[in-house]
Amino acid sequence: MTGTLRYRRPDVSSPPDRFPDYRSTELRAPQQPRIVIPQTPTETTGPVDCWDRLMGHAFHDMTAQHAGEPIGQRIHVSGRVLDEDRRPVANTVMEIWQANSAGRYIHSKDGWNAPLDPNFAGAGRVVTDAEGRYRFTTIKPGAYPWGNHKNAWRPAHIHLSLLGPAFATRLVTQMYFPDDPLIEIDPIANAVPMPYRQRMVSRFDLDTTEAGFALGYLFDVVLKGRDQTPFEDDHDE
Amino acid sequence: MMNESIVPLEKRVPAPRQDNQDQTLFGQTPSQTVGPFFHYGLPWKGGADLVGNSDLGARPELFPAEHYVLGRGAVRTNPEGERIEIIGIVRDAAGEPVPDAMVEIWQADARGRYPDKDDRLAGNEFCGFGRSATSDEGEFRFLTIKPGRVPGPRGTFQAPHIAMSVFARGVLARLATRLYFEGSDGLADDPVLACVPAERRETLVATPVDTGKWRFDINLGGSGETAFFAL
């Protein structure tokens, strides 16, 4: 393994495992500290060139999966997947899921009585190009109530899941929308300390807004980078 | 006199916010929970079957069939190696099963290699990535092959292992761990297992329950809490 460039550790924006305001962490967060391990080929490789043989193809238009068009505000979400040194992460898969425009998931355990939309599933999958760019089309999800505390509402968000180049870079996050007052009081978003919470807030963008069709939002995803200098085997932590 | 600050209407843009595009904030995108409703977006049919063509891994009963849009990959080939089955239950700190968790695996092939472009050209079709949602009883199950020994530091070889990630509502950042196999070569001097306090190592060792069938339970907290890694 001499010469292996290890992936960096989570930075200051990383949420804690236990965050009491988000009540579900109470019984599901580990109580012991996470253990630092050396990065071996297991941690520095991933299904980079074979994920499509497992999952199947990508599909970037979430408004075109059913017979009709979904109800809601059409949006294009685009951006780049980069590492911490601003290098593009090419040919990586991003999986997407979200609620409909009323804030309802198609999931049978979503007990809220907002309407379902027969023309919207809310799942997508895109792949970055050589410059790390991606783009998908969907409708803007609605906010929805949840049981964390009395009158709790999740801000509108889109779930994003990325494999990245290695096991060490696996990331699941949520993309929020600008000027949403619910973000400021949301226990899940606030598990990320300010100002880094704002990294998860997309930007409305006129250049990617398609005239007469859909609003554009920009969202870059930054995955862990690699250390600048090769680490020595003897310095494994 | 013309005011040079007048911008044509179609060129006017909102003032920048402190947001994702703010370069002074540039850095790792923070992790967030998968929440409870990922089943129509992440665990595809067959995601937990790395050697066959079953639908293992998905939970399509949790949403209408017409909304299953994930598709599935190409027919899998017949990787060399010993077929194994891995079963387990994800439990919370109170010992209750976690019915809305998702477990992922990443492993080497039977010769201890991870796929790269060269392997692909050489016809190595095994891709050791899998994903399984847990059942209402917190169970997950994978069909795969037993991995070979992967190189470790200083010219050593690690004990056979499978890297795992656990996601769930209430889990803000994925929990990474490893599955080892009871009784296999190299356990005593495995460089990653050596980082785990001796009294917690058994939480990372799967036990045989039948020929080719291994049990590996994951405890998010409480007594017998699984050792999770900082990556």
Contacts between the chains, C-beta under 8 A, distances in Angstrom:
chain1	res1	chain2	res2	distance
A	1	B	151	6.4
A	1	B	152	7.1
A	1	B	153	5.5
A	1	B	154	7.9
A	7	B	231	7.2
A	9	B	230	6.5
A	9	B	231	7.5
A	10	B	28	6.6
A	10	B	31	7.7
A	10	B	173	7.2
A	10	B	230	7.7
A	11	B	27	5.3
A	11	B	28	4.6
A	12	B	27	7.8
A	13	B	27	6.2
A	13	B	28	5.9
A	13	B	29	7.8
A	13	B	30	4.3
A	14	B	28	7.3
A	14	B	30	6.2
A	14	B	31	6.5
A	14	B	173	6.3
A	15	B	30	6.1
A	15	B	31	6.2
A	15	B	32	7.4
A	15	B	172	4.2
A	15	B	173	6.0
A	16	B	172	7.1
A	17	B	171	7.7
A	17	B	172	6.4
A	17	B	173	6.9
A	17	B	175	8.0
A	19	B	172	6.4
A	22	B	33	7.9
A	22	B	170	7.2
A	22	B	172	7.2
A	23	B	170	8.0
A	24	B	33	7.7
A	24	B	169	5.2
A	24	B	170	3.0
A	25	B	170	5.1
A	25	B	171	7.7
A	25	B	172	6.5
A	26	B	93	7.8
A	26	B	170	7.6
A	27	B	92	4.2
A	27	B	93	4.5
A	27	B	94	5.3
A	27	B	96	7.5
A	27	B	170	7.2
A	27	B	220	7.4
A	27	B	221	6.5
A	28	B	92	5.3
A	28	B	93	7.1
A	28	B	98	7.0
A	28	B	168	6.0
A	28	B	169	7.5
A	28	B	170	3.6
A	28	B	171	5.6
A	28	B	220	4.9
A	28	B	221	7.0
A	29	B	93	7.9
A	29	B	170	7.2
A	29	B	171	7.3
A	29	B	172	7.7
A	29	B	220	7.2
A	29	B	221	6.6
A	30	B	175	6.7
A	30	B	220	6.3
A	30	B	221	5.7
A	30	B	225	5.9
A	30	B	226	7.7
A	30	B	228	5.3
A	31	B	93	6.8
A	31	B	221	5.0
A	31	B	222	7.6
A	31	B	225	6.1
A	32	B	200	7.7
A	32	B	225	5.6
A	32	B	227	7.4
A	32	B	228	7.7
A	33	B	230	7.9
A	34	B	228	5.2
A	34	B	229	5.9
A	34	B	230	3.9
A	35	B	195	5.6
A	35	B	196	5.8
A	35	B	227	5.7
A	35	B	228	7.0
A	35	B	229	5.4
A	35	B	230	6.4
A	36	B	195	6.7
A	36	B	229	7.4
A	36	B	230	4.8
A	37	B	192	4.7
A	37	B	195	4.9
A	37	B	229	5.0
A	37	B	230	7.5
A	37	B	231	7.5
A	38	B	152	7.9
A	38	B	153	6.1
A	38	B	191	5.8
A	38	B	192	6.6
A	38	B	195	7.4
A	39	B	231	7.6
A	40	B	150	6.5
A	40	B	151	7.2
A	40	B	152	5.5
A	40	B	153	7.3
A	40	B	158	6.2
A	40	B	191	7.2
A	40	B	192	6.8
A	41	B	108	7.8
A	41	B	114	5.9
A	41	B	150	5.5
A	41	B	151	6.1
A	42	B	106	7.0
A	42	B	107	8.0
A	42	B	108	7.3
A	42	B	114	7.6
A	42	B	150	5.9
A	42	B	158	7.5
A	42	B	161	6.9
A	42	B	163	5.1
A	42	B	178	7.8
A	43	B	163	7.1
A	43	B	231	6.3
A	45	B	106	7.8
A	45	B	114	4.0
A	45	B	115	7.9
A	45	B	116	7.5
A	46	B	106	6.6
A	46	B	129	7.5
A	47	B	106	7.1
A	47	B	115	7.3
A	47	B	127	5.4
A	47	B	128	7.5
A	47	B	129	3.8
A	49	B	115	6.5
A	49	B	116	7.1
A	49	B	117	5.9
A	49	B	120	6.1
A	50	B	115	5.4
A	50	B	120	7.3
A	50	B	127	3.5
A	50	B	129	7.3
A	51	B	127	7.5
A	51	B	129	6.7
A	52	B	73	6.8
A	53	B	73	4.9
A	53	B	74	5.1
A	53	B	76	7.9
A	53	B	125	7.8
A	53	B	127	6.1
A	54	B	44	7.8
A	54	B	46	7.8
A	54	B	47	7.0
A	54	B	73	4.3
A	54	B	127	5.9
A	54	B	129	6.1
A	54	B	130	7.8
A	55	B	44	5.4
A	55	B	47	7.5
A	55	B	70	7.1
A	55	B	71	7.2
A	55	B	72	7.2
A	55	B	73	5.5
A	56	B	44	6.9
A	56	B	70	7.0
A	56	B	71	3.5
A	56	B	72	5.2
A	56	B	73	5.0
A	56	B	74	7.9
A	57	B	71	6.4
A	59	B	69	6.8
A	59	B	71	7.8
A	65	B	69	5.1
A	66	B	66	7.3
A	79	B	20	7.7
A	84	B	27	6.6
A	84	B	28	6.4
A	86	B	26	7.7
A	95	B	41	6.2
A	95	B	42	6.0
A	96	B	41	6.8
A	97	B	37	7.5
A	97	B	38	6.1
A	97	B	40	6.6
A	97	B	41	2.7
A	97	B	42	7.0
A	99	B	37	7.8
A	105	B	37	4.3
A	105	B	40	7.9
A	106	B	40	5.8
A	106	B	63	4.7
A	106	B	64	6.4
A	106	B	67	4.9
A	107	B	36	7.5
A	107	B	37	4.1
A	107	B	39	6.3
A	107	B	40	6.6
A	107	B	62	5.8
A	107	B	63	5.5
A	108	B	61	7.7
A	108	B	62	5.1
A	108	B	63	6.1
A	109	B	36	6.5
A	109	B	37	7.2
A	109	B	62	6.6
A	109	B	100	7.8
A	110	B	37	5.9
A	118	B	66	7.8
A	121	B	40	6.1
A	121	B	63	7.9
A	121	B	67	3.9
A	121	B	68	7.7
A	121	B	69	5.0
A	122	B	40	7.0
A	122	B	41	7.1
A	122	B	67	8.0
A	123	B	40	5.3
A	123	B	41	4.1
A	123	B	67	7.9
A	123	B	69	5.2
A	123	B	70	6.4
A	125	B	70	7.4
A	159	B	32	7.8
A	159	B	34	6.8
A	159	B	35	6.8
A	159	B	38	6.8
A	159	B	41	6.7
A	161	B	34	7.5
A	161	B	41	7.7
A	161	B	42	6.2
A	163	B	129	8.0
A	167	B	106	4.9
A	167	B	163	5.2
A	167	B	165	7.7
A	167	B	176	7.5
A	167	B	231	7.6
A	168	B	231	4.9
A	170	B	104	7.6
A	170	B	165	5.8
A	170	B	174	5.9
A	170	B	176	7.8
A	171	B	29	6.4
A	171	B	31	6.1
A	172	B	31	6.3
A	172	B	32	6.6
A	172	B	33	7.6
A	172	B	34	5.4
A	172	B	167	6.2
A	172	B	174	6.4
A	173	B	29	5.3
A	173	B	30	6.4
A	173	B	31	5.9
A	173	B	32	4.8
A	174	B	32	4.1
A	174	B	33	8.0
A	175	B	20	7.8
A	178	B	17	5.6
A	178	B	19	6.2
A	179	B	17	7.6
A	188	B	32	6.2
A	188	B	33	6.2
A	188	B	172	7.5
A	189	B	32	7.6
A	191	B	32	7.7
A	191	B	172	5.2
A	192	B	30	4.2
A	192	B	32	7.7
A	195	B	18	6.2
A	195	B	25	6.1
A	196	B	25	6.8
A	196	B	27	7.2
A	196	B	30	6.0
A	197	B	30	7.4
A	198	B	17	7.7
A	198	B	18	4.9
A	198	B	19	5.3
A	198	B	20	7.3
A	198	B	22	6.8
A	198	B	25	6.0
A	199	B	19	7.9
A	199	B	20	5.7
A	199	B	25	5.5
A	199	B	27	6.9
A	199	B	29	5.9
A	199	B	30	6.1
A	200	B	20	6.8
A	200	B	29	7.0
A	200	B	30	6.1
A	200	B	32	7.2
A	201	B	17	7.1
A	201	B	19	4.3
A	201	B	20	5.8
A	202	B	19	6.9
A	202	B	20	5.5
A	203	B	16	7.6
A	203	B	17	6.6
A	203	B	19	5.0
A	203	B	20	5.9
A	203	B	21	4.4
A	204	B	14	6.3
A	206	B	13	5.3
A	218	B	20	6.8
A	218	B	21	5.6
A	219	B	20	5.3
A	220	B	20	6.0
A	220	B	21	7.0
A	220	B	29	7.9
A	221	B	29	4.9
A	222	B	26	6.8
A	222	B	27	6.2
A	222	B	28	5.4
A	222	B	29	5.0
A	223	B	28	7.2
A	223	B	29	7.3
A	224	B	28	6.0
A	233	B	153	4.3
A	233	B	154	5.0
A	234	B	154	7.8
A	236	B	153	5.6
A	236	B	191	7.0
A	237	B	195	7.8
